[in-house]
Amino acid sequence: KTQLTKRINTLRLIITKYAPPSDSNPTTSYIANVAAWTGIDADTVLQNSNLKAVAVAIIHEEQGSCPYGQDVINRALFLARLTSTPYPEPAA
């Protein structure tokens, strides 16, 4: 099952769980940045349709940018069973 089905289903809950302040993470600003970049309130229950934007925003927060193309993001969401739309294998 995905985390969204386990009640870890908002930006605040996801980011607090995986980037907790107890690990010296800037959790409050992390949540604020991802919420601002996605336009999703930190306490709104996420839908699968939000996850692409959330993934890109989290990667941006972690890396300073998102170096992955949309094909990689789409494939990752499919392989994580967060979308039912199959995407083609990346070109070799």
N, CA, C and O atoms as a GROMACS GRO file, in nm:
protein
  368
    1LYS      N    1   0.085  -0.120   0.000
    1LYS     CA    2   0.000   0.000   0.000
    1LYS      C    3   0.088   0.124   0.000
    1LYS      O    4   0.200   0.123   0.051
    2THR      N    5   0.036   0.229  -0.057
    2THR     CA    6   0.109   0.355  -0.058
    2THR      C    7   0.088   0.429   0.072
    2THR      O    8  -0.004   0.400   0.148
    3GLN      N    9   0.175   0.525   0.097
    3GLN     CA   10   0.161   0.606   0.218
    3GLN      C   11   0.029   0.681   0.221
    3GLN      O   12  -0.026   0.705   0.328
    4LEU      N   13  -0.024   0.718   0.103
    4LEU     CA   14  -0.150   0.791   0.103
    4LEU      C   15  -0.264   0.708   0.159
    4LEU      O   16  -0.362   0.764   0.208
    5THR      N   17  -0.253   0.578   0.154
    5THR     CA   18  -0.358   0.494   0.209
    5THR      C   19  -0.334   0.462   0.356
    5THR      O   20  -0.415   0.394   0.418
    6LYS      N   21  -0.224   0.509   0.411
    6LYS     CA   22  -0.190   0.482   0.551
    6LYS      C   23  -0.206   0.606   0.639
    6LYS      O   24  -0.150   0.611   0.749
    7ARG      N   25  -0.279   0.704   0.592
    7ARG     CA   26  -0.308   0.826   0.667
    7ARG      C   27  -0.190   0.922   0.677
    7ARG      O   28  -0.197   1.021   0.750
    8ILE      N   29  -0.084   0.896   0.607
    8ILE     CA   30   0.023   0.995   0.593
    8ILE      C   31  -0.005   1.057   0.457
    8ILE      O   32   0.053   1.019   0.356
    9ASN      N   33  -0.096   1.156   0.458
    9ASN     CA   34  -0.158   1.195   0.332
    9ASN      C   35  -0.164   1.346   0.307
    9ASN      O   36  -0.240   1.392   0.221
   10THR      N   37  -0.087   1.422   0.380
   10THR     CA   38  -0.078   1.566   0.356
   10THR      C   39   0.069   1.602   0.343
   10THR      O   40   0.156   1.526   0.386
   11LEU      N   41   0.097   1.717   0.285
   11LEU     CA   42   0.236   1.761   0.277
   11LEU      C   43   0.299   1.767   0.415
   11LEU      O   44   0.412   1.721   0.435
   12ARG      N   45   0.227   1.824   0.511
   12ARG     CA   46   0.281   1.839   0.646
   12ARG      C   47   0.316   1.702   0.708
   12ARG      O   48   0.424   1.686   0.765
   13LEU      N   49   0.226   1.605   0.695
   13LEU     CA   50   0.252   1.474   0.754
   13LEU      C   51   0.365   1.400   0.683
   13LEU      O   52   0.448   1.337   0.748
   14ILE      N   53   0.368   1.405   0.551
   14ILE     CA   54   0.471   1.336   0.475
   14ILE      C   55   0.609   1.395   0.504
   14ILE      O   56   0.704   1.323   0.534
   15ILE      N   57   0.618   1.527   0.495
   15ILE     CA   58   0.749   1.591   0.513
   15ILE      C   59   0.795   1.580   0.658
   15ILE      O   60   0.914   1.558   0.683
   16THR      N   61   0.705   1.593   0.753
   16THR     CA   62   0.744   1.579   0.894
   16THR      C   63   0.792   1.438   0.923
   16THR      O   64   0.885   1.420   1.003
   17LYS      N   65   0.732   1.338   0.860
   17LYS     CA   66   0.775   1.200   0.882
   17LYS      C   67   0.913   1.174   0.821
   17LYS      O   68   0.998   1.112   0.884
   18TYR      N   69   0.934   1.221   0.698
   18TYR     CA   70   1.056   1.184   0.627
   18TYR      C   71   1.167   1.289   0.633
   18TYR      O   72   1.280   1.261   0.591
   19ALA      N   73   1.138   1.406   0.683
   19ALA     CA   74   1.240   1.510   0.706
   19ALA      C   75   1.213   1.574   0.842
   19ALA      O   76   1.189   1.695   0.850
   20PRO      N   77   1.216   1.494   0.948
   20PRO     CA   78   1.178   1.544   1.080
   20PRO      C   79   1.278   1.645   1.136
   20PRO      O   80   1.398   1.637   1.109
   21PRO      N   81   1.228   1.740   1.214
   21PRO     CA   82   1.319   1.836   1.277
   21PRO      C   83   1.418   1.769   1.371
   21PRO      O   84   1.527   1.822   1.395
   22SER      N   85   1.382   1.653   1.425
   22SER     CA   86   1.472   1.582   1.516
   22SER      C   87   1.599   1.535   1.445
   22SER      O   88   1.697   1.501   1.511
   23ASP      N   89   1.597   1.532   1.312
   23ASP     CA   90   1.716   1.498   1.233
   23ASP      C   91   1.785   1.624   1.178
   23ASP      O   92   1.859   1.617   1.081
   24SER      N   93   1.759   1.736   1.242
   24SER     CA   94   1.817   1.866   1.203
   24SER      C   95   1.773   1.912   1.064
   24SER      O   96   1.846   1.984   0.997
   25ASN      N   97   1.653   1.872   1.022
   25ASN     CA   98   1.597   1.920   0.896
   25ASN      C   99   1.523   2.051   0.918
   25ASN      O  100   1.466   2.072   1.025
   26PRO      N  101   1.522   2.140   0.819
   26PRO     CA  102   1.443   2.263   0.827
   26PRO      C  103   1.298   2.233   0.787
   26PRO      O  104   1.248   2.284   0.687
   27THR      N  105   1.232   2.150   0.866
   27THR     CA  106   1.101   2.096   0.831
   27THR      C  107   0.997   2.204   0.802
   27THR      O  108   0.921   2.192   0.706
   28THR      N  109   0.992   2.307   0.882
   28THR     CA  110   0.892   2.412   0.863
   28THR      C  111   0.909   2.481   0.729
   28THR      O  112   0.812   2.501   0.657
   29SER      N  113   1.032   2.518   0.694
   29SER     CA  114   1.055   2.584   0.565
   29SER      C  115   1.039   2.486   0.449
   29SER      O  116   0.995   2.525   0.341
   30TYR      N  117   1.073   2.360   0.471
   30TYR     CA  118   1.055   2.256   0.370
   30TYR      C  119   0.906   2.246   0.335
   30TYR      O  120   0.869   2.248   0.217
   31ILE      N  121   0.822   2.236   0.435
   31ILE     CA  122   0.676   2.229   0.414
   31ILE      C  123   0.628   2.355   0.342
   31ILE      O  124   0.551   2.346   0.246
   32ALA      N  125   0.671   2.471   0.388
   32ALA     CA  126   0.628   2.597   0.326
   32ALA      C  127   0.670   2.605   0.180
   32ALA      O  128   0.591   2.648   0.096
   33ASN      N  129   0.793   2.564   0.149
   33ASN     CA  130   0.841   2.569   0.011
   33ASN      C  131   0.761   2.476  -0.080
   33ASN      O  132   0.716   2.517  -0.187
   34VAL      N  133   0.742   2.352  -0.037
   34VAL     CA  134   0.668   2.256  -0.120
   34VAL      C  135   0.523   2.301  -0.137
   34VAL      O  136   0.467   2.288  -0.246
   35ALA      N  137   0.463   2.353  -0.032
   35ALA     CA  138   0.326   2.404  -0.043
   35ALA      C  139   0.319   2.521  -0.142
   35ALA      O  140   0.228   2.527  -0.223
   36ALA      N  141   0.415   2.612  -0.134
   36ALA     CA  142   0.415   2.727  -0.224
   36ALA      C  143   0.438   2.684  -0.369
   36ALA      O  144   0.369   2.732  -0.459
   37TRP      N  145   0.532   2.595  -0.391
   37TRP     CA  146   0.564   2.552  -0.528
   37TRP      C  147   0.452   2.473  -0.592
   37TRP      O  148   0.434   2.478  -0.714
   38THR      N  149   0.376   2.399  -0.511
   38THR     CA  150   0.267   2.317  -0.567
   38THR      C  151   0.133   2.388  -0.565
   38THR      O  152   0.041   2.350  -0.638
   39GLY      N  153   0.121   2.491  -0.482
   39GLY     CA  154  -0.008   2.556  -0.465
   39GLY      C  155  -0.106   2.474  -0.382
   39GLY      O  156  -0.227   2.498  -0.384
   40ILE      N  157  -0.052   2.378  -0.307
   40ILE     CA  158  -0.135   2.289  -0.224
   40ILE      C  159  -0.114   2.327  -0.078
   40ILE      O  160  -0.001   2.334  -0.031
   41ASP      N  161  -0.223   2.350  -0.006
   41ASP     CA  162  -0.215   2.379   0.137
   41ASP      C  163  -0.149   2.261   0.208
   41ASP      O  164  -0.175   2.146   0.174
   42ALA      N  165  -0.065   2.289   0.304
   42ALA     CA  166   0.012   2.185   0.374
   42ALA      C  167  -0.075   2.082   0.444
   42ALA      O  168  -0.029   1.971   0.471
   43ASP      N  169  -0.200   2.118   0.475
   43ASP     CA  170  -0.288   2.026   0.548
   43ASP      C  171  -0.400   1.969   0.462
   43ASP      O  172  -0.492   1.906   0.514
   44THR      N  173  -0.394   1.991   0.332
   44THR     CA  174  -0.493   1.933   0.240
   44THR      C  175  -0.458   1.787   0.214
   44THR      O  176  -0.342   1.754   0.189
   45VAL      N  177  -0.557   1.701   0.220
   45VAL     CA  178  -0.535   1.560   0.189
   45VAL      C  179  -0.500   1.550   0.040
   45VAL      O  180  -0.575   1.598  -0.046
   46LEU      N  181  -0.387   1.488   0.012
   46LEU     CA  182  -0.340   1.477  -0.125
   46LEU      C  183  -0.418   1.371  -0.202
   46LEU      O  184  -0.466   1.272  -0.146
   47GLN      N  185  -0.427   1.394  -0.329
   47GLN     CA  186  -0.486   1.298  -0.422
   47GLN      C  187  -0.375   1.249  -0.514
   47GLN      O  188  -0.273   1.317  -0.529
   48ASN      N  189  -0.393   1.135  -0.574
   48ASN     CA  190  -0.292   1.086  -0.667
   48ASN      C  191  -0.264   1.187  -0.777
   48ASN      O  192  -0.151   1.195  -0.827
   49SER      N  193  -0.364   1.264  -0.815
   49SER     CA  194  -0.345   1.364  -0.921
   49SER      C  195  -0.251   1.477  -0.879
   49SER      O  196  -0.200   1.549  -0.965
   50ASN      N  197  -0.226   1.494  -0.749
   50ASN     CA  198  -0.134   1.596  -0.697
   50ASN      C  199   0.011   1.548  -0.692
   50ASN      O  200   0.103   1.629  -0.681
   51LEU      N  201   0.032   1.418  -0.701
   51LEU     CA  202   0.161   1.363  -0.664
   51LEU      C  203   0.275   1.398  -0.758
   51LEU      O  204   0.390   1.404  -0.715
   52LYS      N  205   0.246   1.420  -0.884
   52LYS     CA  206   0.353   1.457  -0.976
   52LYS      C  207   0.411   1.592  -0.934
   52LYS      O  208   0.533   1.608  -0.927
   53ALA      N  209   0.326   1.689  -0.907
   53ALA     CA  210   0.372   1.821  -0.864
   53ALA      C  211   0.444   1.812  -0.730
   53ALA      O  212   0.546   1.879  -0.710
   54VAL      N  213   0.394   1.730  -0.640
   54VAL     CA  214   0.458   1.712  -0.510
   54VAL      C  215   0.596   1.649  -0.526
   54VAL      O  216   0.692   1.694  -0.464
   55ALA      N  217   0.606   1.547  -0.609
   55ALA     CA  218   0.736   1.482  -0.631
   55ALA      C  219   0.838   1.580  -0.686
   55ALA      O  220   0.951   1.584  -0.640
   56VAL      N  221   0.798   1.658  -0.785
   56VAL     CA  222   0.890   1.756  -0.845
   56VAL      C  223   0.933   1.859  -0.741
   56VAL      O  224   1.050   1.896  -0.734
   57ALA      N  225   0.838   1.907  -0.659
   57ALA     CA  226   0.870   2.007  -0.557
   57ALA      C  227   0.964   1.950  -0.450
   57ALA      O  228   1.054   2.020  -0.405
   58ILE      N  229   0.943   1.825  -0.410
   58ILE     CA  230   1.030   1.763  -0.310
   58ILE      C  231   1.170   1.743  -0.367
   58ILE      O  232   1.270   1.769  -0.299
   59ILE      N  233   1.178   1.698  -0.490
   59ILE     CA  234   1.310   1.683  -0.554
   59ILE      C  235   1.379   1.818  -0.561
   59ILE      O  236   1.498   1.829  -0.534
   60HIS      N  237   1.303   1.921  -0.597
   60HIS     CA  238   1.360   2.056  -0.605
   60HIS      C  239   1.413   2.101  -0.468
   60HIS      O  240   1.522   2.157  -0.459
   61GLU      N  241   1.337   2.076  -0.364
   61GLU     CA  242   1.380   2.114  -0.228
   61GLU      C  243   1.507   2.038  -0.189
   61GLU      O  244   1.598   2.095  -0.130
   62GLU      N  245   1.512   1.910  -0.222
   62GLU     CA  246   1.627   1.827  -0.184
   62GLU      C  247   1.752   1.856  -0.268
   62GLU      O  248   1.864   1.853  -0.217
   63GLN      N  249   1.731   1.884  -0.398
   63GLN     CA  250   1.844   1.896  -0.490
   63GLN      C  251   1.875   2.039  -0.533
   63GLN      O  252   1.982   2.065  -0.590
   64GLY      N  253   1.785   2.132  -0.508
   64GLY     CA  254   1.803   2.269  -0.554
   64GLY      C  255   1.744   2.292  -0.692
   64GLY      O  256   1.733   2.406  -0.737
   65SER      N  257   1.706   2.185  -0.759
   65SER     CA  258   1.637   2.187  -0.888
   65SER      C  259   1.586   2.046  -0.912
   65SER      O  260   1.613   1.955  -0.834
   66CYS      N  261   1.513   2.028  -1.019
   66CYS     CA  262   1.467   1.894  -1.054
   66CYS      C  263   1.538   1.852  -1.182
   66CYS      O  264   1.497   1.893  -1.291
   67PRO      N  265   1.643   1.771  -1.170
   67PRO     CA  266   1.720   1.732  -1.288
   67PRO      C  267   1.655   1.622  -1.371
   67PRO      O  268   1.709   1.583  -1.474
   68TYR      N  269   1.539   1.573  -1.328
   68TYR     CA  270   1.474   1.461  -1.396
   68TYR      C  271   1.369   1.511  -1.493
   68TYR      O  272   1.295   1.605  -1.463
   69GLY      N  273   1.363   1.448  -1.609
   69GLY     CA  274   1.260   1.482  -1.707
   69GLY      C  275   1.125   1.428  -1.665
   69GLY      O  276   1.115   1.344  -1.576
   70GLN      N  277   1.021   1.478  -1.730
   70GLN     CA  278   0.885   1.435  -1.699
   70GLN      C  279   0.866   1.286  -1.721
   70GLN      O  280   0.788   1.222  -1.650
   71ASP      N  281   0.938   1.228  -1.818
   71ASP     CA  282   0.926   1.085  -1.843
   71ASP      C  283   0.974   1.004  -1.723
   71ASP      O  284   0.916   0.901  -1.691
   72VAL      N  285   1.080   1.050  -1.658
   72VAL     CA  286   1.132   0.980  -1.540
   72VAL      C  287   1.035   0.993  -1.423
   72VAL      O  288   1.009   0.895  -1.354
   73ILE      N  289   0.981   1.111  -1.402
   73ILE     CA  290   0.883   1.132  -1.294
   73ILE      C  291   0.759   1.047  -1.319
   73ILE      O  292   0.710   0.980  -1.228
   74ASN      N  293   0.708   1.050  -1.441
   74ASN     CA  294   0.588   0.971  -1.475
   74ASN      C  295   0.613   0.822  -1.452
   74ASN      O  296   0.529   0.753  -1.395
   75ARG      N  297   0.726   0.774  -1.495
   75ARG     CA  298   0.759   0.632  -1.479
   75ARG      C  299   0.771   0.596  -1.331
   75ARG      O  300   0.723   0.491  -1.289
   76ALA      N  301   0.835   0.681  -1.253
   76ALA     CA  302   0.849   0.655  -1.110
   76ALA      C  303   0.713   0.646  -1.041
   76ALA      O  304   0.691   0.558  -0.958
   77LEU      N  305   0.623   0.737  -1.074
   77LEU     CA  306   0.489   0.734  -1.014
   77LEU      C  307   0.414   0.607  -1.054
   77LEU      O  308   0.343   0.548  -0.973
   78PHE      N  309   0.432   0.563  -1.179
   78PHE     CA  310   0.368   0.439  -1.224
   78PHE      C  311   0.427   0.319  -1.150
   78PHE      O  312   0.352   0.235  -1.101
   79LEU      N  313   0.559   0.312  -1.142
   79LEU     CA  314   0.622   0.198  -1.074
   79LEU      C  315   0.591   0.194  -0.926
   79LEU      O  316   0.590   0.086  -0.865
   80ALA      N  317   0.566   0.310  -0.866
   80ALA     CA  318   0.528   0.316  -0.724
   80ALA      C  319   0.379   0.289  -0.705
   80ALA      O  320   0.328   0.294  -0.593
   81ARG      N  321   0.311   0.260  -0.815
   81ARG     CA  322   0.166   0.232  -0.814
   81ARG      C  323   0.084   0.350  -0.767
   81ARG      O  324  -0.019   0.334  -0.702
   82LEU      N  325   0.132   0.470  -0.799
   82LEU     CA  326   0.061   0.591  -0.763
   82LEU      C  327  -0.018   0.648  -0.880
   82LEU      O  328  -0.090   0.747  -0.866
   83THR      N  329  -0.005   0.584  -0.995
   83THR     CA  330  -0.087   0.617  -1.110
   83THR      C  331  -0.110   0.487  -1.185
   83THR      O  332  -0.025   0.398  -1.184
   84SER      N  333  -0.223   0.476  -1.249
   84SER     CA  334  -0.252   0.354  -1.323
   84SER      C  335  -0.217   0.368  -1.471
   84SER      O  336  -0.231   0.274  -1.548
   85THR      N  337  -0.173   0.488  -1.510
   85THR     CA  338  -0.139   0.511  -1.649
   85THR      C  339   0.001   0.456  -1.677
   85THR      O  340   0.099   0.503  -1.620
   86PRO      N  341   0.010   0.356  -1.766
   86PRO     CA  342   0.142   0.302  -1.797
   86PRO      C  343   0.220   0.400  -1.883
   86PRO      O  344   0.164   0.466  -1.971
   87TYR      N  345   0.345   0.409  -1.857
   87TYR     CA  346   0.434   0.495  -1.936
   87TYR      C  347   0.536   0.406  -2.003
   87TYR      O  348   0.575   0.303  -1.948
   88PRO      N  349   0.580   0.444  -2.120
   88PRO     CA  350   0.678   0.360  -2.191
   88PRO      C  351   0.810   0.353  -2.118
   88PRO      O  352   0.847   0.442  -2.042
   89GLU      N  353   0.880   0.245  -2.143
   89GLU     CA  354   1.015   0.231  -2.089
   89GLU      C  355   1.101   0.345  -2.142
   89GLU      O  356   1.084   0.386  -2.257
   90PRO      N  357   1.192   0.396  -2.061
   90PRO     CA  358   1.281   0.499  -2.112
   90PRO      C  359   1.367   0.445  -2.225
   90PRO      O  360   1.400   0.326  -2.229
   91ALA      N  361   1.403   0.532  -2.316
   91ALA     CA  362   1.489   0.492  -2.427
   91ALA      C  363   1.625   0.449  -2.375
   91ALA      O  364   1.679   0.509  -2.281
   92ALA      N  365   1.680   0.346  -2.436
   92ALA     CA  366   1.811   0.295  -2.391
   92ALA      C  367   1.923   0.380  -2.446
   92ALA      O  368   2.040   0.353  -2.419
   0.00000   0.00000   0.00000
